[in-house]
Amino acid sequence: MSDEQHNVLIIGAGLAGLYAALTLAPEKVTVLSPKPLGFGASSAWAQGGVAAAMDKNDTPAAHALDTVNAGDGIVDADIAKFVTAAAKEHVLELAEVGTPFDRTDDGGFVMSKEAAHGFARVVRVKGDQAGAAIMKTLVEEVARTPSITVLEGATALDFITENNQMRGVVISNNGEEPFVIQAKAYLLAAGGTGSLFLKTTNPPSVRGQALGMAARAGAVIADAEFVQFHPTAIDLNLDPNPLATEALRGEGATLINKHGERYMLAVHKDAELAPRDIVARENFRQHQMGNVPMLDTRDAIGAHIIDEFPSVSGVCLSAGIDPVTQPIPIVPAAHYHMGGVQTDKTGQSSIHGLWVAGEAASTGLHGANRLASNGLLEALVYAATCAGGMSAAIKAGDGAIFDVNMKPPKLGFALVDPKAVHKLRETMSKYVGVVRDADGIATALRILKDMDAEFGGKSTNFDNMLSAATLIAAAAYNRKESRGGHYRTDFPDKDDNLKHRTQLTMADALAVRDAV
């Protein structure tokens, strides 16, 4: 593969990667998929759906305003307007290629209301199966598209750059000796950071490798401190934790503790539909007090949960919980990273020739707290945006230079030590989780430094995970306030002087780590 230059190389085969590949057709595209196509991507696990102003009484402007408000002061308003204005177009495109969105009797879309939305505007599939259904549709469409080549089992380990320009990607195929693929343009669409934490709703493969790989190559990272913890992961002895979609609360499900107390009423005027960070912190507090927070669907949904939310009810029933007659035990779990590789409005990173889409990117849409179901929406809009940008760059002759003599650099290629991964996840959960403080974050950074000394250089894959964790912890240490998904008990209030997005490089993060 290193003997030829590919046209576009897409790293990651989730929603953003596949949608970009289809948007680029009939231009030739190579997609790296570490797992068999359709498996291992967070997109397939998304339950809620795609947020879009589809109703005649709703507007993109109202959607953008809700996005800005949920983001707690640091959403890029222009990006919010850009993304929400494009939402309907992409939902209709997905419907046209066969996504079986829930429909009303007259053919309209069934819309769910989720937290912090002022309108029911989440398009869904079978209640809680939107991600899986969209991915199934896209996988089938990719299989019918001859311009797309999928390399299953191929994992990106490292970027090769020169003078801040992309030159190639180091890849291992099913754990074999690395080789280099060079392309005219590159799209990083390889997911977030959720499984850097012990309690997570993300697949085990999503441990910040994309973020760490880009940062190690010199990319600017934005808003890394902002991790969204989903309030209602199902509290079972499973890794990852199954998700109880927010749509359940949109349908009227309530949060109660072992005393039967509906505790969110005293916390926020919107109770269970308060912004996710507020609900997550209160659920965490109930856990810490031993009050056993639970999601109660009995009165609001009753027996309909079996047919209307089959993913949630199936998990519960297999664990011996009957959601028709019993409340569902819940726990906050790492769910989505608002931060990521900083991009401009066109989806380009600070490294020339590298575009980024999906959860790996930080476009400015999410701010400090992602509005529910804006994740899949952003992935769609920016996949298409990046596709257009890459195509235009190639046509303009601005593609990356091909070097026929390029060889892969020497990398640490040992298998990732499972004990090291567990220690890393344990450290992030304990010290950089739902609730943080300076002492805890500093402890995490010191542990990460020690782990770097012990394990660094042995496995490039683990180096990427360690780098991502260090970026999150360093950014959390630097932001001495509480805002959105970032909550510091030693700085519990907002600071208007910090009402802005943050940027840092790997060098910046290491400087923070080494100074604590």
PALUM-561243 format. One record per residue (C-alpha): residue number from 1; x, y, z. Coordinates in Angstrom, 1 decimal. Each point is the difference from the previous one (the first is absolute). Example, Ala and Ser with C-alpha at 12.3 -4.5 7.8 and 13.67 -1.06 7.14 Angstrom:
2
{node 1 {12.3 -4.5 7.8}}
{node 2 {1.4 3.4 -0.7}}
//
This chain:
516
{node 1 {0.0 0.0 0.0}}
{node 2 {2.9 2.4 0.6}}
{node 3 {1.0 -0.2 -3.7}}
{node 4 {-2.9 2.1 -1.2}}
{node 5 {-1.7 3.2 1.1}}
{node 6 {-3.6 -0.3 1.0}}
{node 7 {-2.5 2.8 -0.8}}
{node 8 {-1.7 0.5 3.4}}
{node 9 {0.8 -2.0 3.1}}
{node 10 {-2.7 -0.1 2.6}}
{node 11 {1.1 -1.2 3.5}}
{node 12 {-3.0 -1.5 1.7}}
{node 13 {-3.2 -1.7 -1.2}}
{node 14 {-2.7 1.4 2.2}}
{node 15 {-2.7 2.4 -1.2}}
{node 16 {2.3 2.9 -0.9}}
{node 17 {2.5 -2.2 -1.9}}
{node 18 {-2.6 -1.9 -2.0}}
{node 19 {-2.2 3.0 -0.8}}
{node 20 {3.1 1.9 -1.2}}
{node 21 {1.0 -2.9 -2.2}}
{node 22 {-3.5 -0.1 -1.5}}
{node 23 {-0.1 3.8 -0.5}}
{node 24 {3.3 -0.2 -1.9}}
{node 25 {-1.3 -2.7 -2.4}}
{node 26 {0.9 -0.6 -2.8}}
{node 27 {3.4 1.3 1.1}}
{node 28 {2.3 -2.8 1.2}}
{node 29 {0.1 -0.3 3.8}}
{node 30 {1.8 -2.5 2.3}}
{node 31 {-1.5 -0.5 3.5}}
{node 32 {1.9 -1.5 2.9}}
{node 33 {-2.3 -2.2 2.2}}
{node 34 {1.8 -1.6 3.0}}
{node 35 {-3.0 -2.3 0.5}}
{node 36 {-2.3 -1.7 -2.6}}
{node 37 {-2.1 2.8 -1.6}}
{node 38 {-2.9 1.0 2.2}}
{node 39 {1.6 -1.2 3.2}}
{node 40 {2.1 1.9 2.6}}
{node 41 {-1.3 3.5 -0.8}}
{node 42 {-1.7 2.1 2.6}}
{node 43 {-2.5 1.2 -2.7}}
{node 44 {-1.7 -3.4 0.0}}
{node 45 {-0.6 0.3 3.7}}
{node 46 {-1.7 3.3 -0.1}}
{node 47 {-3.6 -0.4 1.2}}
{node 48 {-1.6 3.5 -0.1}}
{node 49 {0.1 0.9 -3.6}}
{node 50 {0.8 3.1 -2.1}}
{node 51 {-1.0 3.4 1.1}}
{node 52 {-1.6 2.1 -2.8}}
{node 53 {-2.7 2.6 -0.4}}
{node 54 {-2.3 -2.2 -2.1}}
{node 55 {-3.4 1.2 1.4}}
{node 56 {-1.7 2.9 -1.8}}
{node 57 {-0.2 1.9 3.3}}
{node 58 {3.7 -0.5 0.8}}
{node 59 {2.9 2.0 -1.5}}
{node 60 {3.8 -0.5 -0.4}}
{node 61 {0.4 3.3 1.8}}
{node 62 {-1.9 -1.3 3.0}}
{node 63 {2.2 -3.2 -0.1}}
{node 64 {3.1 2.1 -0.2}}
{node 65 {-1.1 2.1 3.0}}
{node 66 {-0.6 -3.2 2.1}}
{node 67 {3.5 -1.2 -1.1}}
{node 68 {1.6 3.3 1.2}}
{node 69 {-1.9 0.0 3.3}}
{node 70 {0.9 -3.7 0.7}}
{node 71 {3.7 0.7 -0.7}}
{node 72 {0.2 2.3 3.0}}
{node 73 {1.5 3.1 -1.5}}
{node 74 {2.7 -1.3 -2.4}}
{node 75 {-1.8 -1.4 -3.0}}
{node 76 {1.1 1.6 -3.3}}
{node 77 {-3.4 1.5 -1.0}}
{node 78 {0.9 0.2 -3.7}}
{node 79 {0.8 -3.7 0.0}}
{node 80 {-3.2 -0.8 1.8}}
{node 81 {-2.0 1.9 -2.7}}
{node 82 {2.0 -1.7 -2.7}}
{node 83 {-0.6 -3.5 1.3}}
{node 84 {-3.7 0.4 0.9}}
{node 85 {-0.8 1.6 -3.3}}
{node 86 {1.4 -3.2 -1.8}}
{node 87 {-1.7 -2.5 2.3}}
{node 88 {-3.3 -0.6 -1.9}}
{node 89 {1.9 -0.5 -3.3}}
{node 90 {2.1 -2.9 1.5}}
{node 91 {-2.9 -1.6 1.8}}
{node 92 {-1.9 -0.1 -3.3}}
{node 93 {3.1 -1.4 -1.8}}
{node 94 {0.2 -2.8 2.6}}
{node 95 {-3.7 -0.7 -0.5}}
{node 96 {0.4 -0.1 -3.7}}
{node 97 {2.7 -2.7 0.1}}
{node 98 {-2.2 -2.1 2.2}}
{node 99 {0.4 0.9 3.7}}
{node 100 {-3.2 -1.2 1.6}}
{node 101 {-0.8 3.0 2.2}}
{node 102 {-3.2 -0.3 2.1}}
{node 103 {-2.9 1.5 -1.9}}
{node 104 {-3.4 1.3 0.8}}
{node 105 {-3.2 -1.3 -1.7}}
{node 106 {0.1 2.9 -2.5}}
{node 107 {3.7 -0.7 -0.9}}
{node 108 {1.6 2.7 2.2}}
{node 109 {2.9 -0.7 2.3}}
{node 110 {-0.6 -1.0 3.7}}
{node 111 {1.9 2.6 2.0}}
{node 112 {1.3 -0.5 3.6}}
{node 113 {0.7 2.7 2.5}}
{node 114 {3.3 -0.2 1.9}}
{node 115 {1.7 2.0 2.7}}
{node 116 {0.5 3.7 -0.6}}
{node 117 {-1.9 0.0 -3.4}}
{node 118 {-2.8 2.5 -0.1}}
{node 119 {-1.8 -2.2 -2.6}}
{node 120 {-0.5 -3.6 -0.8}}
{node 121 {2.6 -0.3 -2.8}}
{node 122 {1.9 -3.3 0.3}}
{node 123 {-0.6 -2.3 -2.9}}
{node 124 {0.1 -3.6 1.2}}
{node 125 {-0.1 -3.7 -1.0}}
{node 126 {-2.1 -2.5 2.0}}
{node 127 {0.3 2.3 3.0}}
{node 128 {3.7 -0.8 0.9}}
{node 129 {1.7 -1.5 -3.1}}
{node 130 {0.8 3.1 -2.1}}
{node 131 {3.8 -0.5 -0.1}}
{node 132 {-0.2 -3.7 -0.8}}
{node 133 {-2.6 0.5 -2.8}}
{node 134 {1.9 2.9 -1.6}}
{node 135 {3.3 -1.9 0.1}}
{node 136 {-1.7 -3.1 -1.5}}
{node 137 {-1.3 2.2 -2.8}}
{node 138 {3.3 1.6 -0.7}}
{node 139 {1.9 -3.3 0.1}}
{node 140 {-2.4 -1.4 -2.6}}
{node 141 {0.4 3.1 -2.1}}
{node 142 {3.8 -0.2 0.2}}
{node 143 {0.0 -3.6 -1.1}}
{node 144 {-1.9 1.1 -3.2}}
{node 145 {2.5 2.8 -0.7}}
{node 146 {3.0 -1.1 -2.2}}
{node 147 {2.0 3.1 0.7}}
{node 148 {0.4 -0.8 3.7}}
{node 149 {2.7 -2.5 1.1}}
{node 150 {-0.3 -1.1 3.7}}
{node 151 {3.1 -1.5 1.7}}
{node 152 {-1.5 -2.0 2.8}}
{node 153 {2.4 -0.8 2.9}}
{node 154 {2.1 3.1 -0.8}}
{node 155 {0.9 2.2 3.0}}
{node 156 {1.7 3.4 -0.4}}
{node 157 {2.9 0.3 2.5}}
{node 158 {1.8 3.2 -0.9}}
{node 159 {0.0 3.0 -2.3}}
{node 160 {3.0 1.0 -2.0}}
{node 161 {0.3 3.7 -0.4}}
{node 162 {2.6 2.4 -1.4}}
{node 163 {-0.1 3.8 0.5}}
{node 164 {-3.5 -0.4 1.5}}
{node 165 {-1.3 -1.8 -3.1}}
{node 166 {-1.3 -3.5 -0.3}}
{node 167 {2.3 -2.5 -1.8}}
{node 168 {-1.4 -3.3 1.0}}
{node 169 {-1.7 -2.3 2.5}}
{node 170 {1.7 -3.0 1.7}}
{node 171 {-2.4 -2.9 0.1}}
{node 172 {0.0 -3.5 1.3}}
{node 173 {-2.2 -2.6 -1.6}}
{node 174 {-1.3 -2.5 2.6}}
{node 175 {3.0 0.6 2.3}}
{node 176 {2.6 -0.7 -2.7}}
{node 177 {3.1 2.0 -0.9}}
{node 178 {-0.9 3.7 -0.6}}
{node 179 {0.0 1.5 -3.5}}
{node 180 {-0.7 3.5 -1.3}}
{node 181 {-2.9 1.2 -2.1}}
{node 182 {0.3 3.4 -1.7}}
{node 183 {-3.0 1.9 -1.4}}
{node 184 {-0.8 3.3 -1.6}}
{node 185 {-2.3 0.9 3.0}}
{node 186 {-0.7 -1.5 3.4}}
{node 187 {-3.1 -0.1 2.1}}
{node 188 {0.2 -1.0 3.7}}
{node 189 {-3.3 -1.4 1.0}}
{node 190 {1.0 -2.5 2.7}}
{node 191 {-2.1 0.8 3.0}}
{node 192 {0.3 1.4 3.5}}
{node 193 {1.4 -0.8 3.4}}
{node 194 {-2.8 -1.6 2.0}}
{node 195 {1.8 -3.3 0.8}}
{node 196 {2.8 1.9 1.7}}
{node 197 {-2.4 -0.2 3.0}}
{node 198 {-1.1 -3.1 1.8}}
{node 199 {-3.7 0.9 -0.1}}
{node 200 {-0.8 0.7 -3.7}}
{node 201 {-2.6 -0.6 -2.6}}
{node 202 {2.6 -0.1 -2.8}}
{node 203 {1.5 -3.1 -1.7}}
{node 204 {3.3 -1.3 1.4}}
{node 205 {1.8 1.2 -3.1}}
{node 206 {-0.8 3.7 0.7}}
{node 207 {2.8 1.0 2.3}}
{node 208 {1.2 3.3 -1.4}}
{node 209 {2.4 -1.5 -2.6}}
{node 210 {-1.1 2.5 -2.7}}
{node 211 {0.4 3.0 2.3}}
{node 212 {3.4 -1.2 1.3}}
{node 213 {1.3 -0.9 -3.5}}
{node 214 {-0.9 3.5 -1.3}}
{node 215 {1.5 1.8 3.0}}
{node 216 {3.2 -2.0 -0.2}}
{node 217 {0.3 1.2 -3.6}}
{node 218 {-0.3 3.6 1.2}}
{node 219 {-3.7 0.8 -0.5}}
{node 220 {-1.7 2.6 2.1}}
{node 221 {-2.5 -1.5 2.4}}
{node 222 {-3.1 2.0 1.2}}
{node 223 {-2.2 -0.3 3.0}}
{node 224 {1.5 -3.3 1.2}}
{node 225 {-1.2 0.5 3.6}}
{node 226 {-3.7 -0.4 -1.0}}
{node 227 {-1.1 -3.6 0.3}}
{node 228 {-3.7 -0.8 0.0}}
{node 229 {-1.1 -2.6 2.4}}
{node 230 {-3.3 -1.4 -0.9}}
{node 231 {-2.3 0.1 3.0}}
{node 232 {-1.8 -3.3 -0.6}}
{node 233 {2.3 -2.8 -0.9}}
{node 234 {-1.5 -3.3 1.3}}
{node 235 {1.9 -1.0 3.2}}
{node 236 {0.8 -3.6 -0.6}}
{node 237 {3.3 -1.9 0.4}}
{node 238 {0.8 0.6 -3.7}}
{node 239 {2.8 1.8 -1.8}}
{node 240 {-1.1 2.0 -1.9}}
{node 241 {-3.2 1.1 1.8}}
{node 242 {-3.2 -0.4 -2.1}}
{node 243 {-1.7 3.3 -0.6}}
{node 244 {-3.5 1.0 1.0}}
{node 245 {-0.8 2.7 -2.7}}
{node 246 {-1.1 3.4 1.0}}
{node 247 {-3.1 -0.4 -2.1}}
{node 248 {-1.4 -2.0 2.9}}
{node 249 {0.1 3.1 2.1}}
{node 250 {-1.4 1.9 -3.0}}
{node 251 {-3.0 -2.4 0.2}}
{node 252 {-0.5 0.8 3.7}}
{node 253 {2.2 -2.5 1.8}}
{node 254 {1.2 1.4 3.4}}
{node 255 {3.1 -0.4 2.2}}
{node 256 {-0.5 -1.4 3.5}}
{node 257 {2.2 -1.4 2.7}}
{node 258 {-0.4 -3.0 2.3}}
{node 259 {-2.2 2.2 2.3}}
{node 260 {-2.4 0.6 -2.9}}
{node 261 {0.9 3.7 -0.1}}
{node 262 {-0.1 1.8 -3.3}}
{node 263 {3.1 2.0 0.7}}
{node 264 {0.4 2.1 -3.2}}
{node 265 {-3.0 2.1 0.9}}
{node 266 {2.1 1.8 2.6}}
{node 267 {3.0 0.4 -2.2}}
{node 268 {-1.2 1.7 -3.2}}
{node 269 {-3.2 1.5 -1.4}}
{node 270 {0.1 -2.5 -2.9}}
{node 271 {0.5 -3.0 2.4}}
{node 272 {0.9 -3.1 -2.0}}
{node 273 {0.4 2.0 -3.2}}
{node 274 {2.6 2.4 1.5}}
{node 275 {3.3 0.2 -2.0}}
{node 276 {1.9 -3.3 0.1}}
{node 277 {2.8 1.3 2.2}}
{node 278 {-2.4 1.1 2.8}}
{node 279 {-1.8 -3.3 -0.1}}
{node 280 {3.2 -2.0 -0.1}}
{node 281 {1.5 1.8 3.0}}
{node 282 {-3.2 -0.5 2.1}}
{node 283 {-0.1 -3.7 -1.0}}
{node 284 {3.7 -0.2 1.0}}
{node 285 {-0.8 1.7 3.4}}
{node 286 {-2.9 -2.5 0.6}}
{node 287 {2.4 -2.8 -0.7}}
{node 288 {2.6 1.4 2.4}}
{node 289 {-2.6 0.2 2.8}}
{node 290 {-1.0 -3.6 -0.6}}
{node 291 {-3.5 1.0 -1.1}}
{node 292 {0.0 -2.2 -3.2}}
{node 293 {-1.3 2.2 -2.8}}
{node 294 {-2.5 -1.6 -2.3}}
{node 295 {-1.9 0.7 -3.2}}
{node 296 {-3.7 -0.6 0.5}}
{node 297 {-1.9 -0.6 -3.3}}
{node 298 {-2.9 -1.9 1.6}}
{node 299 {-2.7 2.7 0.0}}
{node 300 {1.1 2.0 -3.0}}
{node 301 {0.7 -2.8 -2.5}}
{node 302 {-1.1 -3.2 1.7}}
{node 303 {-0.2 -3.1 -2.2}}
{node 304 {0.7 2.0 -3.1}}
{node 305 {3.7 0.1 0.9}}
{node 306 {0.3 -3.6 -1.3}}
{node 307 {-0.9 1.0 -3.6}}
{node 308 {0.9 3.7 -0.1}}
{node 309 {3.4 -0.3 1.6}}
{node 310 {1.2 -3.5 -0.8}}
{node 311 {3.7 0.6 0.7}}
{node 312 {-0.5 1.3 3.5}}
{node 313 {-2.7 -2.6 0.9}}
{node 314 {2.0 -2.8 -1.5}}
{node 315 {3.1 0.8 2.2}}
{node 316 {-2.2 0.3 3.1}}
{node 317 {-1.8 -3.2 -0.6}}
{node 318 {3.2 -1.9 -0.6}}
{node 319 {1.3 1.3 3.3}}
{node 320 {-3.1 -1.1 1.9}}
{node 321 {-1.6 3.5 0.2}}
{node 322 {-3.6 0.4 -1.3}}
{node 323 {-0.2 3.7 -1.0}}
{node 324 {-3.8 -0.3 -0.2}}
{node 325 {-0.2 -0.7 3.8}}
{node 326 {3.4 1.1 1.3}}
{node 327 {2.1 3.2 -0.1}}
{node 328 {3.3 -0.3 -1.8}}
{node 329 {3.2 0.6 2.0}}
{node 330 {2.2 2.6 -1.7}}
{node 331 {3.5 1.6 0.3}}
{node 332 {1.7 2.9 -1.8}}
{node 333 {2.4 -1.2 -2.6}}
{node 334 {2.5 1.6 -2.5}}
{node 335 {-2.0 0.4 -3.2}}
{node 336 {1.3 2.7 -2.3}}
{node 337 {3.0 2.3 -0.3}}
{node 338 {-0.9 3.6 -0.8}}
{node 339 {3.7 0.7 -0.5}}
{node 340 {2.2 -1.4 -2.7}}
{node 341 {2.2 1.0 -2.9}}
{node 342 {-0.7 3.7 -0.7}}
{node 343 {-1.4 0.7 -3.4}}
{node 344 {-1.0 3.1 -1.9}}
{node 345 {-3.5 0.4 -1.6}}
{node 346 {1.1 -2.2 -3.0}}
{node 347 {1.1 -2.9 2.3}}
{node 348 {3.7 0.5 -0.5}}
{node 349 {2.4 -0.5 2.9}}
{node 350 {3.1 2.0 0.7}}
{node 351 {2.0 -2.6 -1.9}}
{node 352 {-0.2 0.7 -3.7}}
{node 353 {-1.7 -2.8 -1.9}}
{node 354 {-1.8 -1.4 3.0}}
{node 355 {-3.8 0.4 0.4}}
{node 356 {-1.8 -1.3 3.0}}
{node 357 {-3.7 -0.9 0.5}}
{node 358 {-2.2 -1.7 2.6}}
{node 359 {0.9 -0.3 3.7}}
{node 360 {3.7 0.3 -0.7}}
{node 361 {-0.5 3.6 -1.1}}
{node 362 {-0.7 3.1 2.1}}
{node 363 {-1.8 2.3 -2.4}}
{node 364 {-1.4 2.4 2.6}}
{node 365 {-3.6 -1.4 -0.2}}
{node 366 {-0.2 -1.6 3.4}}
{node 367 {1.7 2.4 2.3}}
{node 368 {0.2 -1.2 3.6}}
{node 369 {-3.1 -2.2 -0.2}}
{node 370 {-1.3 -1.8 -3.2}}
{node 371 {-3.7 0.4 -0.7}}
{node 372 {-1.6 -3.4 -0.2}}
{node 373 {0.1 -1.7 -3.4}}
{node 374 {2.2 2.7 -1.5}}
{node 375 {2.9 -2.5 -0.2}}
{node 376 {-1.3 -2.0 -3.0}}
{node 377 {-1.1 3.2 -1.6}}
{node 378 {3.4 1.6 0.2}}
{node 379 {1.6 -3.2 -1.4}}
{node 380 {-2.3 0.1 -3.0}}
{node 381 {0.4 3.7 -0.7}}
{node 382 {3.8 0.0 0.4}}
{node 383 {0.5 -3.2 -1.9}}
{node 384 {-1.6 1.6 -3.0}}
{node 385 {1.8 3.3 0.6}}
{node 386 {3.4 -1.7 0.3}}
{node 387 {-0.8 -2.0 -3.1}}
{node 388 {-0.6 3.1 -2.0}}
{node 389 {3.2 1.6 1.4}}
{node 390 {2.2 -3.0 -0.8}}
{node 391 {-1.5 -0.3 -3.5}}
{node 392 {0.6 3.7 -0.7}}
{node 393 {3.6 -0.1 1.3}}
{node 394 {0.9 -3.0 -2.2}}
{node 395 {-1.6 1.6 -3.1}}
{node 396 {2.0 3.2 0.7}}
{node 397 {3.2 -2.0 0.1}}
{node 398 {0.4 0.6 3.8}}
{node 399 {0.2 -3.7 0.8}}
{node 400 {2.8 -1.5 2.1}}
{node 401 {3.3 -0.8 -1.7}}
{node 402 {0.8 -3.6 -0.8}}
{node 403 {3.3 -1.4 1.1}}
{node 404 {0.7 -3.4 -1.5}}
{node 405 {2.9 -0.6 2.3}}
{node 406 {-1.9 0.5 3.3}}
{node 407 {0.5 -2.7 2.6}}
{node 408 {-1.9 -0.4 3.3}}
{node 409 {1.8 1.5 3.0}}
{node 410 {1.0 -2.3 2.8}}
{node 411 {-2.9 -0.4 2.3}}
{node 412 {-0.7 -1.7 3.3}}
{node 413 {-1.9 -3.0 -1.2}}
{node 414 {-0.5 -2.1 3.0}}
{node 415 {-3.6 -1.1 0.9}}
{node 416 {-1.8 2.4 2.3}}
{node 417 {0.4 -1.1 3.6}}
{node 418 {-3.6 -0.6 1.4}}
{node 419 {1.1 0.8 3.5}}
{node 420 {1.5 3.4 -1.2}}
{node 421 {-3.3 0.8 -1.8}}
{node 422 {-2.0 -0.9 3.2}}
{node 423 {2.2 2.3 2.1}}
{node 424 {-0.3 2.8 -2.5}}
{node 425 {-3.8 -0.3 0.0}}
{node 426 {-0.1 -0.3 3.8}}
{node 427 {2.1 3.1 0.3}}
{node 428 {-2.2 2.1 -2.3}}
{node 429 {-3.2 -1.1 1.7}}
{node 430 {1.2 0.6 3.5}}
{node 431 {1.7 3.4 -0.6}}
{node 432 {-1.4 1.5 -3.2}}
{node 433 {-3.5 -1.2 0.1}}
{node 434 {-3.5 1.5 0.6}}
{node 435 {1.4 2.1 2.9}}
{node 436 {3.6 1.3 0.1}}
{node 437 {2.4 2.1 2.1}}
{node 438 {3.6 1.2 -0.3}}
{node 439 {1.5 -2.6 2.3}}
{node 440 {-1.8 -2.8 -1.8}}
{node 441 {0.9 1.2 -3.5}}
{node 442 {3.7 0.5 1.1}}
{node 443 {0.0 -3.5 1.4}}
{node 444 {-1.2 -1.3 -3.4}}
{node 445 {2.6 1.9 -1.9}}
{node 446 {2.8 -1.4 2.2}}
{node 447 {-1.3 -3.5 -0.5}}
{node 448 {-0.2 0.6 -3.7}}
{node 449 {3.6 1.2 0.0}}
{node 450 {1.1 -3.1 1.9}}
{node 451 {-1.8 -2.2 -2.5}}
{node 452 {1.6 1.8 -2.9}}
{node 453 {3.4 -0.7 1.6}}
{node 454 {-0.9 -3.7 0.4}}
{node 455 {-2.0 -0.7 -3.1}}
{node 456 {0.8 2.8 -2.4}}
{node 457 {1.5 -1.0 -3.4}}
{node 458 {-0.9 -3.7 0.4}}
{node 459 {-3.4 0.2 -1.7}}
{node 460 {-0.9 2.9 -2.3}}
{node 461 {-3.7 -0.8 0.5}}
{node 462 {0.4 0.4 3.7}}
{node 463 {2.1 3.2 -0.5}}
{node 464 {-3.0 1.4 -1.8}}
{node 465 {-2.3 -0.9 2.9}}
{node 466 {2.4 1.5 2.6}}
{node 467 {0.3 3.2 -2.1}}
{node 468 {-3.8 0.4 -0.1}}
{node 469 {-0.3 -0.5 3.7}}
{node 470 {2.8 2.5 0.7}}
{node 471 {-1.7 2.6 -2.2}}
{node 472 {-3.3 -0.4 1.8}}
{node 473 {1.5 0.2 3.4}}
{node 474 {2.3 3.0 -0.8}}
{node 475 {-2.9 2.0 -1.5}}
{node 476 {-2.1 -0.9 3.1}}
{node 477 {2.8 1.2 2.3}}
{node 478 {0.3 3.3 -2.0}}
{node 479 {-3.7 0.9 0.1}}
{node 480 {-0.4 1.3 3.5}}
{node 481 {-3.8 0.3 0.0}}
{node 482 {-3.1 -2.2 -0.5}}
{node 483 {-1.8 0.1 -3.4}}
{node 484 {-2.1 -2.6 -1.7}}
{node 485 {1.5 -3.5 0.1}}
{node 486 {3.0 1.3 1.9}}
{node 487 {-0.7 0.3 3.8}}
{node 488 {2.6 1.0 2.6}}
{node 489 {-0.9 -0.2 3.6}}
{node 490 {2.8 2.4 0.8}}
{node 491 {-1.3 2.5 -2.6}}
{node 492 {-3.8 -0.7 0.0}}
{node 493 {-1.0 3.2 -1.7}}
{node 494 {0.4 1.3 -3.5}}
{node 495 {2.7 2.6 -0.7}}
{node 496 {-1.0 2.5 -2.8}}
{node 497 {3.7 0.4 -0.8}}
{node 498 {0.1 -3.6 -1.1}}
{node 499 {-3.1 0.2 -2.2}}
{node 500 {1.8 -1.2 -3.1}}
{node 501 {1.2 -3.1 -1.7}}
{node 502 {3.5 -1.3 0.9}}
{node 503 {2.8 -1.2 -2.2}}
{node 504 {3.1 -2.0 0.9}}
{node 505 {2.6 -2.1 -1.7}}
{node 506 {1.6 -3.2 1.2}}
{node 507 {3.0 2.0 1.0}}
{node 508 {-2.2 2.3 2.1}}
{node 509 {-1.7 -3.0 1.7}}
{node 510 {3.4 -1.6 0.8}}
{node 511 {1.2 3.3 1.5}}
{node 512 {-3.0 0.0 2.3}}
{node 513 {0.5 -3.6 0.9}}
{node 514 {3.7 0.5 0.8}}
{node 515 {-0.7 3.1 2.1}}
{node 516 {-2.6 -1.5 2.5}}
//
